[in-house]
Amino acid sequence: MNEGPVMGYSKAIRRRALELFDQGCDENEVARLLGPNGPSATTVRRWRIQGVVTDQRIGDPKLIGFVVSRMVLTDATATALGRRLGINPSTIYCWVRNTRHMIENSQFDDIDEAARVIMETVVRDRKDNNERRRDAYAAQRAARTAGVRVPADVEVAAAQEIGDDIVVPEGVAPAMYGVVSQPLAVDDLPDDPEELRKLLIEERNLRATAEAMVVVLGKGEPPVKTPEKATMVNLLREAGFTAVLARRCVGIAESTYFWFNAQADNRAQRHKRRGQLVEAIRTLCTTATQEAGACGAIYGYRVVHQILRSQGLRANEKLVREIMAEENLQPVQRRKGVYSSYEGENQHCPENLILVGDDGQLPPRWGQPSTHFTTHNATYPDAPLQHDFHADHPGQRLVTDISEFKAKDGKLYLSPLVDLFDGMVISATAGCHPTTELAVVMLEEGLATLEEKSCPIVHTDRGGQYRSQAWCNAAGDKDTPRFIPSMSRKATSGDNAVAEGFFGMLKRDLFPTARACENYTIAELIRKIDQYIDWYNNRRVKAGLGYKTIKQNREEYSRQTQAA
């Protein structure tokens, strides 16, 4: 309800109309007595219903305290109070909604005391609001002096409302006032203390704005881009300015400021998540390297990505690869060695049982193809597998080979026996010479770990150790064979790719360069390789097993077998 005239008529006219009512005149007579330019009979009738007109202005703190205290602490209604005081009931409800919290939780002996508390609180709140508006105008003046554009409508509205009266914002940090664009001369200072206070306030706001510009731009010169304005607003808010005051000072719309702030928050969140991801990847790679006794990184980015997912850390695979490249955690690509155990051809020349023949089938002695081989060829008939390097059960198909390591005090030769079911190294021997005994002892130890009646296929390359008489004798006779031999084609290392791949992985993990193993003695190399094989069998995560370890895969196979 507007202050002053009611419905376009002064309070004096309305008061006169009510006096005529008290004298016994009806609505039509009152309207006629007030003249042709006076209110109509309908308006006069409404005045009579509303009641007398108070001398206080609508919105006066004393009037608000009087009305709210009666509404909250007594049984008075808004309609009754409105008729008595000439106030619209909706206005009374609005006052009660905004001020009842001031007295609702307090105890008052006198209703007039409650009215006084409300009045003082309303006066204080209005004073604070006026000061905030003056702060805005002061900041606008400081921004104009510093060269920051201020919207014209905001500037004109603030100037028309409060003129040149300036009030300093409370709690502004003095540290923000380290830059002064235009120093004040002593002769320019006014003698009036009030004028001097206003000038110092304006200078202080100017310094805060200039300091924010220097921090953002590196210099106090316009033009200022929108992202930089958002940063300036944040600096001013840290210095004690309110958000509204800082935005008006810099000249940036509210929606624009919050949009840029949201973008900054998103960048901060991404940076935080990246930091957590970097720490997790670094810890994962370092732990794996220490457990394996390796000299460098072991896992590639795909395995690291899957391990992180299993730990509940979501990250893009490309991001993992990028971080591992930045942190130098990628496995090195090692140069291949030149050792060869080939000693020529002799009468012992077993069939290559893992190789698909010209008819597209495996040799009969290989038995049934593995499930992986059959599924792949049925799914991709245009790109069938040429070798079956898989097995459906442990101890069904084995591969072996010999590799050379150059140590500080000689050479070391390693001969492992690898199970094609999951890649487990079931036995391994090492010696200073690549003898037949080295291979045969490895074979005997491996076969001892299998079931008694099992007769696995053992695939090798065409090395001399696997064509010797001792190796043939270890295979047994035709009636009671201990294993079925299989041999790669001549000069075709791909036929024994699983064994070659194990050597490549071991050397890459333990020795980043081809000559790194020369820093160790033979005894030290044996200990490192033994530690690595133990870690490989029990703790290394393999992508081919669904990102599980060999130990976990064997335990799962055992449970399934027992359940069946």
Summary of the structure (lengths in Angstrom):
residues: 564
radius of gyration: 46.0
end to end distance: 86.0
largest distance: 142.6
contacts: 1632
relative contact order: 0.06
helix: 56%
strand: 8%
